[in-house]
């Protein structure tokens, strides 16, 4: 005897719809609009063969201006798994993987490594992508999972609105808040302070917490040059979180979720789901350099950081996260991932699902190296009300032995 269930994002330690950078990472508004048109395609739909163009069909340069030569053309970012990456569990992408060197994908032959690309082998060497700018060759020598191509896609709903409905009034917040989990209790405060002024007490009985946007939530996040200096509490539903938890929970936000420190379960009963409509972000403060320049008689302040910038207090080395993460419309990403010295390893035990692949570091040794490990508990159990894909197949849930 056995039970069956709809296929879930929780079947995988790593899931993406698209294996390329989120359009917001291109910085310039003209380029962002162009990336939304071109980079929302899969490799099978020829994502990398056409340069980014404006609405009139003119090729753009890095400043979002019309390119004057082919040397200035901008293409969708190629993101590769590299030799040091170790993805310990089943994987799925609606796209195709790009490989540099010999990363480890999957733990053993029981872990499916599924790609939507319609032809064998279903993965590409970085050097074979002509617009990647890299001559790095990829190898499947460390593919430990069972590689499967032409796998049916999984698609999330447009929003996590069902979780908003599920949250009880006492656990339905508005605007930027911080939650500090403390076993079976928690404290909630405004902005980046979990001072308990909004709530202090037991975790919700139904295990669901939701943070909504309030009036005035505008602007679009970009992971470059992120500054946390402002003491103003954002009206956006940005939920900042850290701590340890002892019971099953699902925490969701209308905008972003920001992981500010280690996020760990304190017993085996506990499990945590984080579901953001937009980004799930890792907090990473760095020293931002401000320079001024004059354009058409107007002084403009530019902010920047680089690999030589200083990591500031609050940057966490070898961060540990135990949770199922779902970024519905954007990515799981590290703020300022191109800046500051390397922070060691980003350890995630659970499941990661995102629309676009979020960068957590660079090959120039900034940010983190990935160490993602599947929590096999998610094969048969889910955090409360966790968001499911639309129109998915049924799969084996739990075998029952008499």
Secondary structure, DSSP 8 states (H G I E B T S, - for coil): -EEEEE--GGG-SEEEEESS--GGGG-SHHHHHHHHHHTTS-TTTTGGGS--B-TTS-BB-TTSSB-SSGGG--------B-TT-EEES-EEESS-EEESB--EE-SSTTSEEEE--SSSS-EEEGGGSTTS-----B--TTB-SEEE-S----EE-S--HHHHHHS-GGGEEESSEEEEEEETEEEEEETT---SSSEEEE--TT-EEEEE--TT------SSS------S--SS--EEEEEEESS-EEEEESS-EEEEEEEEESSTT--EEEEESS-EEE---B--EEEEEEETTEEEEEEE--TTS-B-TT--TT-EEEEEEEESSS-EEETTTTSSS---EEEEEEEEEEEE----EETTTEE-EEEEEE-GGGGT---TT---EES--EEEEEE---
